[in-house]
């Protein structure tokens, strides 16, 4: 499962142009809205339509959501889960 972000047409074109460019891709930043219900099976506050900011943090990886403006998702993105809490969450959902 992955998270999909809907972007404006000009951003879509810019993202496509940057994807294979070693100079442009690492600097890629854009905004959009969450387009799928990734939170349903994960029990996380990730509602469809939530506005998000996306960036490339590793030039060898896909872009990631770097910020959100809605409370629960914004909180999730700015807090570090203690390892024991993450492990409990992941084990309960069959990830570990």
Z-matrix of the N, CA and C atoms (Angstrom, degrees):
N
C 1 1.448
C 2 1.522 1 107.71
N 3 1.291 2 116.39 1 143.14
C 4 1.443 3 121.34 2 177.19
C 5 1.507 4 110.12 3 -136.78
N 6 1.295 5 115.35 4 170.15
C 7 1.455 6 121.08 5 177.91
C 8 1.518 7 108.19 6 -101.81
N 9 1.321 8 115.88 7 132.79
C 10 1.460 9 122.30 8 178.47
C 11 1.518 10 108.77 9 -108.75
N 12 1.326 11 115.83 10 138.75
C 13 1.453 12 121.67 11 179.16
C 14 1.523 13 108.44 12 -119.94
N 15 1.320 14 116.41 13 124.92
C 16 1.454 15 121.32 14 175.69
C 17 1.526 16 108.45 15 -82.99
N 18 1.329 17 115.54 16 131.27
C 19 1.470 18 120.83 17 -178.42
C 20 1.522 19 109.60 18 -125.23
N 21 1.315 20 116.04 19 161.48
C 22 1.459 21 121.71 20 175.59
C 23 1.527 22 109.16 21 -67.64
N 24 1.317 23 116.29 22 152.96
C 25 1.462 24 121.87 23 -177.35
C 26 1.532 25 113.24 24 -54.41
N 27 1.336 26 119.72 25 -45.35
C 28 1.476 27 118.44 26 178.66
C 29 1.538 28 112.51 27 -62.08
N 30 1.339 29 116.75 28 -36.74
C 31 1.467 30 119.77 29 176.93
C 32 1.520 31 110.81 30 -67.24
N 33 1.324 32 116.92 31 -39.21
C 34 1.465 33 121.08 32 177.89
C 35 1.531 34 109.90 33 -57.08
N 36 1.320 35 116.34 34 -46.17
C 37 1.463 36 120.59 35 179.38
C 38 1.526 37 111.20 36 -64.33
N 39 1.317 38 116.88 37 -42.08
C 40 1.470 39 121.85 38 179.87
C 41 1.529 40 110.65 39 -64.44
N 42 1.332 41 116.33 40 -40.50
C 43 1.471 42 121.10 41 178.78
C 44 1.523 43 109.91 42 -64.12
N 45 1.342 44 116.12 43 -44.11
C 46 1.459 45 120.13 44 178.72
C 47 1.522 46 112.32 45 -61.73
N 48 1.315 47 116.39 46 -40.64
C 49 1.464 48 120.79 47 178.78
C 50 1.524 49 111.81 48 -66.60
N 51 1.317 50 117.23 49 -34.41
C 52 1.467 51 121.68 50 -176.48
C 53 1.523 52 112.60 51 -80.36
N 54 1.310 53 118.42 52 -24.35
C 55 1.463 54 122.27 53 -170.82
C 56 1.532 55 113.42 54 -51.75
N 57 1.304 56 118.06 55 -43.52
C 58 1.462 57 120.98 56 -176.83
C 59 1.526 58 113.26 57 -103.74
N 60 1.321 59 116.64 58 13.01
C 61 1.465 60 120.54 59 -179.24
C 62 1.529 61 109.01 60 -103.20
N 63 1.344 62 117.89 61 114.27
C 64 1.468 63 119.94 62 -176.05
C 65 1.525 64 114.29 63 -64.59
N 66 1.335 65 118.13 64 -17.02
C 67 1.462 66 121.33 65 177.30
C 68 1.534 67 111.07 66 -89.24
N 69 1.338 68 116.65 67 -43.62
C 70 1.464 69 121.30 68 -175.07
C 71 1.528 70 113.20 69 -78.79
N 72 1.330 71 116.90 70 -39.39
C 73 1.466 72 119.52 71 -173.07
C 74 1.533 73 113.28 72 -59.33
N 75 1.326 74 120.61 73 -48.24
C 76 1.470 75 119.40 74 -178.58
C 77 1.530 76 113.95 75 -62.71
N 78 1.324 77 117.52 76 -21.53
C 79 1.470 78 121.42 77 -178.94
C 80 1.527 79 112.23 78 -97.06
N 81 1.320 80 117.37 79 5.23
C 82 1.463 81 121.63 80 -174.88
C 83 1.527 82 112.12 81 -66.24
N 84 1.330 83 115.77 82 127.31
C 85 1.464 84 124.17 83 176.05
C 86 1.518 85 106.66 84 -139.93
N 87 1.339 86 117.92 85 137.27
C 88 1.455 87 121.01 86 176.96
C 89 1.519 88 109.42 87 -159.14
N 90 1.312 89 116.16 88 167.91
C 91 1.462 90 120.55 89 177.88
C 92 1.522 91 108.83 90 -121.23
N 93 1.307 92 114.99 91 163.08
C 94 1.457 93 120.96 92 179.85
C 95 1.512 94 109.75 93 -174.87
N 96 1.326 95 115.60 94 -164.40
C 97 1.467 96 121.08 95 177.15
C 98 1.522 97 109.12 96 -129.21
N 99 1.326 98 115.94 97 147.20
C 100 1.460 99 119.78 98 179.08
C 101 1.518 100 109.15 99 -64.35
N 102 1.331 101 115.41 100 133.08
C 103 1.460 102 120.41 101 -172.40
C 104 1.519 103 113.49 102 -111.27
N 105 1.312 104 119.21 103 -6.05
C 106 1.467 105 120.11 104 176.98
C 107 1.525 106 109.87 105 -136.09
N 108 1.300 107 115.09 106 163.47
C 109 1.459 108 121.37 107 -176.57
C 110 1.523 109 110.35 108 -90.71
N 111 1.319 110 115.98 109 68.76
C 112 1.453 111 120.76 110 -179.21
C 113 1.523 112 111.67 111 -70.12
N 114 1.315 113 117.36 112 -20.37
C 115 1.458 114 120.38 113 -176.48
C 116 1.510 115 114.85 114 -80.55
N 117 1.321 116 118.92 115 -18.81
C 118 1.467 117 121.31 116 -174.01
C 119 1.522 118 112.22 117 -57.21
N 120 1.318 119 118.29 118 -54.65
C 121 1.448 120 121.17 119 -178.63
C 122 1.514 121 113.23 120 -77.39
N 123 1.314 122 116.78 121 -17.95
C 124 1.455 123 120.87 122 -177.41
C 125 1.522 124 112.83 123 -96.60
N 126 1.326 125 115.79 124 -10.22
C 127 1.462 126 121.48 125 -177.15
C 128 1.526 127 111.30 126 54.43
N 129 1.328 128 115.26 127 47.41
C 130 1.454 129 122.00 128 178.27
C 131 1.522 130 108.75 129 -118.98
N 132 1.325 131 117.49 130 156.29
C 133 1.466 132 120.82 131 -178.41
C 134 1.535 133 112.50 132 -79.08
N 135 1.329 134 115.88 133 70.83
C 136 1.457 135 121.07 134 -176.40
C 137 1.526 136 108.53 135 -123.07
N 138 1.318 137 118.97 136 77.12
C 139 1.466 138 120.79 137 -176.97
C 140 1.533 139 112.76 138 -77.62
N 141 1.323 140 116.05 139 143.68
C 142 1.461 141 120.94 140 173.70
C 143 1.523 142 108.26 141 -57.72
N 144 1.320 143 116.33 142 139.36
C 145 1.462 144 121.64 143 178.26
C 146 1.512 145 114.80 144 87.78
N 147 1.329 146 117.52 145 -1.75
C 148 1.465 147 119.94 146 179.01
C 149 1.525 148 109.65 147 -67.22
N 150 1.337 149 117.86 148 130.21
C 151 1.463 150 119.90 149 177.41
C 152 1.528 151 110.42 150 -71.76
N 153 1.322 152 115.98 151 136.81
C 154 1.463 153 121.14 152 -178.09
C 155 1.522 154 110.82 153 -140.04
N 156 1.311 155 115.23 154 158.81
C 157 1.458 156 122.97 155 170.22
C 158 1.527 157 106.38 156 -108.37
N 159 1.328 158 115.77 157 141.47
C 160 1.461 159 121.40 158 -176.17
C 161 1.522 160 108.45 159 -127.27
N 162 1.326 161 115.96 160 143.66
C 163 1.464 162 120.11 161 178.71
C 164 1.518 163 110.10 162 -147.74
N 165 1.309 164 114.89 163 162.60
C 166 1.456 165 121.74 164 172.44
C 167 1.518 166 106.38 165 -96.61
N 168 1.326 167 116.79 166 115.99
C 169 1.462 168 119.71 167 179.06
C 170 1.522 169 111.40 168 -100.42
N 171 1.323 170 116.78 169 -18.09
C 172 1.456 171 122.80 170 178.91
C 173 1.523 172 107.27 171 -137.47
N 174 1.323 173 119.25 172 118.37
C 175 1.463 174 120.71 173 -175.71
C 176 1.524 175 114.08 174 -62.62
N 177 1.339 176 117.55 175 -11.04
C 178 1.463 177 121.08 176 178.48
C 179 1.519 178 112.44 177 -101.66
N 180 1.346 179 117.09 178 9.54
C 181 1.458 180 121.41 179 -177.29
C 182 1.520 181 110.89 180 -129.36
N 183 1.314 182 114.42 181 167.16
C 184 1.462 183 120.48 182 176.33
C 185 1.529 184 109.78 183 -68.83
N 186 1.331 185 117.04 184 156.56
C 187 1.472 186 118.96 185 174.45
C 188 1.531 187 110.37 186 -58.91
N 189 1.320 188 115.82 187 156.27
C 190 1.474 189 120.50 188 179.70
C 191 1.517 190 109.54 189 -130.51
N 192 1.322 191 115.47 190 155.35
C 193 1.460 192 120.45 191 175.90
C 194 1.523 193 107.36 192 -71.76
N 195 1.313 194 115.99 193 123.94
C 196 1.463 195 120.37 194 -176.65
C 197 1.521 196 113.09 195 -106.40
N 198 1.332 197 116.94 196 -20.11
C 199 1.467 198 119.67 197 -179.47
C 200 1.517 199 109.36 198 -160.10
N 201 1.314 200 114.58 199 156.81
C 202 1.460 201 122.19 200 176.14
C 203 1.516 202 107.92 201 -143.93
N 204 1.326 203 116.08 202 156.50
C 205 1.459 204 118.94 203 -178.77
C 206 1.525 205 112.65 204 -102.19
N 207 1.324 206 118.56 205 -13.83
C 208 1.462 207 120.86 206 179.20
C 209 1.520 208 110.56 207 -84.67
N 210 1.316 209 116.16 208 137.09
C 211 1.454 210 123.66 209 -174.41
C 212 1.511 211 117.83 210 -41.33
N 213 1.338 212 119.88 211 -68.46
C 214 1.472 213 119.42 212 -173.55
C 215 1.530 214 113.76 213 -61.62
N 216 1.334 215 117.46 214 -41.17
C 217 1.460 216 119.51 215 179.20
C 218 1.531 217 110.40 216 -70.23
N 219 1.311 218 117.72 217 -40.08
C 220 1.464 219 121.14 218 176.90
C 221 1.526 220 109.81 219 -60.74
N 222 1.316 221 116.87 220 -42.83
C 223 1.465 222 120.52 221 177.91
C 224 1.529 223 111.20 222 -61.31
N 225 1.330 224 115.42 223 -44.09
C 226 1.462 225 120.05 224 -179.25
C 227 1.527 226 111.24 225 -60.19
N 228 1.316 227 116.64 226 -38.87
C 229 1.464 228 121.11 227 -177.35
C 230 1.522 229 113.27 228 -76.29
N 231 1.326 230 117.98 229 -19.77
C 232 1.465 231 119.70 230 -176.37
C 233 1.524 232 113.42 231 -103.62
N 234 1.325 233 117.42 232 -4.81
C 235 1.461 234 119.82 233 -179.23
C 236 1.524 235 110.14 234 -111.11
N 237 1.309 236 115.49 235 145.24
C 238 1.452 237 121.20 236 174.94
C 239 1.519 238 108.74 237 -93.77
N 240 1.331 239 115.42 238 128.30
C 241 1.464 240 119.13 239 176.82
C 242 1.521 241 108.73 240 -76.70
N 243 1.333 242 117.24 241 132.35
C 244 1.465 243 118.10 242 171.14
C 245 1.537 244 108.59 243 -60.82
N 246 1.301 245 116.81 244 144.49
C 247 1.469 246 121.90 245 -175.99
C 248 1.525 247 111.76 246 -53.26
N 249 1.310 248 118.17 247 -43.56
C 250 1.466 249 120.71 248 -177.75
C 251 1.529 250 110.74 249 -64.75
N 252 1.339 251 117.88 250 -36.73
C 253 1.468 252 120.74 251 178.04
C 254 1.528 253 110.67 252 -67.64
N 255 1.338 254 116.58 253 -42.80
C 256 1.461 255 119.45 254 178.47
C 257 1.520 256 110.63 255 -63.45
N 258 1.330 257 117.01 256 -45.17
C 259 1.463 258 119.93 257 -179.40
C 260 1.521 259 111.36 258 -61.13
N 261 1.327 260 118.04 259 -40.67
C 262 1.470 261 121.26 260 177.18
C 263 1.521 262 110.49 261 -62.12
N 264 1.331 263 116.46 262 -45.15
C 265 1.463 264 122.12 263 178.46
C 266 1.527 265 110.34 264 -60.48
N 267 1.337 266 117.41 265 -47.91
C 268 1.462 267 121.78 266 -176.09
C 269 1.529 268 111.80 267 -68.29
N 270 1.307 269 118.40 268 -40.28
C 271 1.457 270 121.35 269 178.80
C 272 1.521 271 110.60 270 -64.86
N 273 1.326 272 117.55 271 -41.59
C 274 1.463 273 121.19 272 -179.15
C 275 1.534 274 111.97 273 -63.00
N 276 1.331 275 117.65 274 -23.27
C 277 1.468 276 121.49 275 -178.50
C 278 1.527 277 112.27 276 -106.92
N 279 1.322 278 117.12 277 6.65
C 280 1.469 279 121.38 278 175.65
C 281 1.515 280 114.77 279 79.24
N 282 1.340 281 117.94 280 16.68
C 283 1.459 282 120.01 281 178.55
C 284 1.515 283 111.82 282 -82.08
N 285 1.321 284 117.24 283 -27.70
C 286 1.466 285 121.68 284 178.90
C 287 1.510 286 109.84 285 -121.76
